[in-house]
Each structure stands twice: as structure tokens, then as C-alpha cells.
């Protein structure tokens, strides 16, 4: 993983916005990957919660939307997943 401290060296406002955007993306990916791990262990509640956390940070994160849908299907909530 790229050294986050390197990304935090801020020189102007565009660097600041870019760094914040990068950190939000990294955090969303982290939550999504943890959600996948919980899903593999059959812990669907935790998986769904982590995918939702990823989506709260990055609403256009399609993998997290897919993960939420799959977790909901495992709960038998096909209607909400659609």
C-alpha cells in the first residue's frame, strides 16, 4: 500500500482536496474488504454494516453496493437488495 504520509504532504488547496479524496477512497476500500471477510465467515450482519460504512464515505462505490445486495440476499431480503 502506498505510504499515506506521502499523500498528506499538502502544498495548496488542490493537494489538500486530493489527499482527502484519496484517504476517503482508501477508508471505503478498507471497510468493503473487511465486509467481504465477514461475509466469507457467514457473518452477514457485520458484512452489511461494513459495506454500508463504505457507501457512507463513497456513495458511488459499486463493489460496496454489490456487497450490500449479496448480504441482504443472504438474509432473505431480496426485495430490499433489488
N, C-alpha and C positions, 0 to 999 in steps of 0.2 A: 504494500500500500504506500502511496506517495506520502512523504513526510508532510503532515498537516501544518507544522510550524512554518514550513517554507511558504505555504499558501497564505499564511496570516501576515506576512510582511506587507504592510499596506503603505502605498506611496501617494495615492489620491483616491477620490471618491469612487472611481470606476474599479480600482483594485479592491476597495472595501466591499462594493456590491458583488463583485466576482467571488471574493473569498467567502462571503456569507452564503451566496448561492451554492458554491462548492460544498461548504460544510453541511448545508441543509440536504443536499443530494447524498452525501456520504452517510448522514444520520438516517435518512429514509431507507437507503440500501441496507444499512445495518439492521434496522427494525424488520425489514422484509426478510432478510436472510435468517434472522432469529425466528421469525414466524414460520419459515419453511422447516427449520429444525424441529420446532414444536409440532408441526403438522406430521412430520415423519414419525414422531413418537406417539401420535394419536391424541395429542393434547390440543384439540381444536379450538377451545375457548381462548387459550393463550395465543394460538396461531392467529385467530381472527383479531384479537386485541392488538397484536403487533403489526399486522397488516393495516389496521385502522390508524395506528400511530404513524406509520409510514405515509399514509394518504393524507393525514392532517398536515404533514410537513410538505408533501409534494403531491397535490391532488391529481396530477396528470401521470402518475406512476402506474403504467398499465400492468406491470407484473404484480404490484400490490393489489390492484383491483381483481386480477385473476385469482390471487391467493385468497382474498376475502370471499370471493364467489365459491371457490372449492371448499373452503372451511364451512361456509353456510350450507352447501350441499351435504356435507358430512353430517350436519345437524338435522338434515331433512327439511331445510327451509328453502326449497328450490325457487319458490315464488320471489322471495326477497333477493336471492342471488341473481335472478334474471334482471 
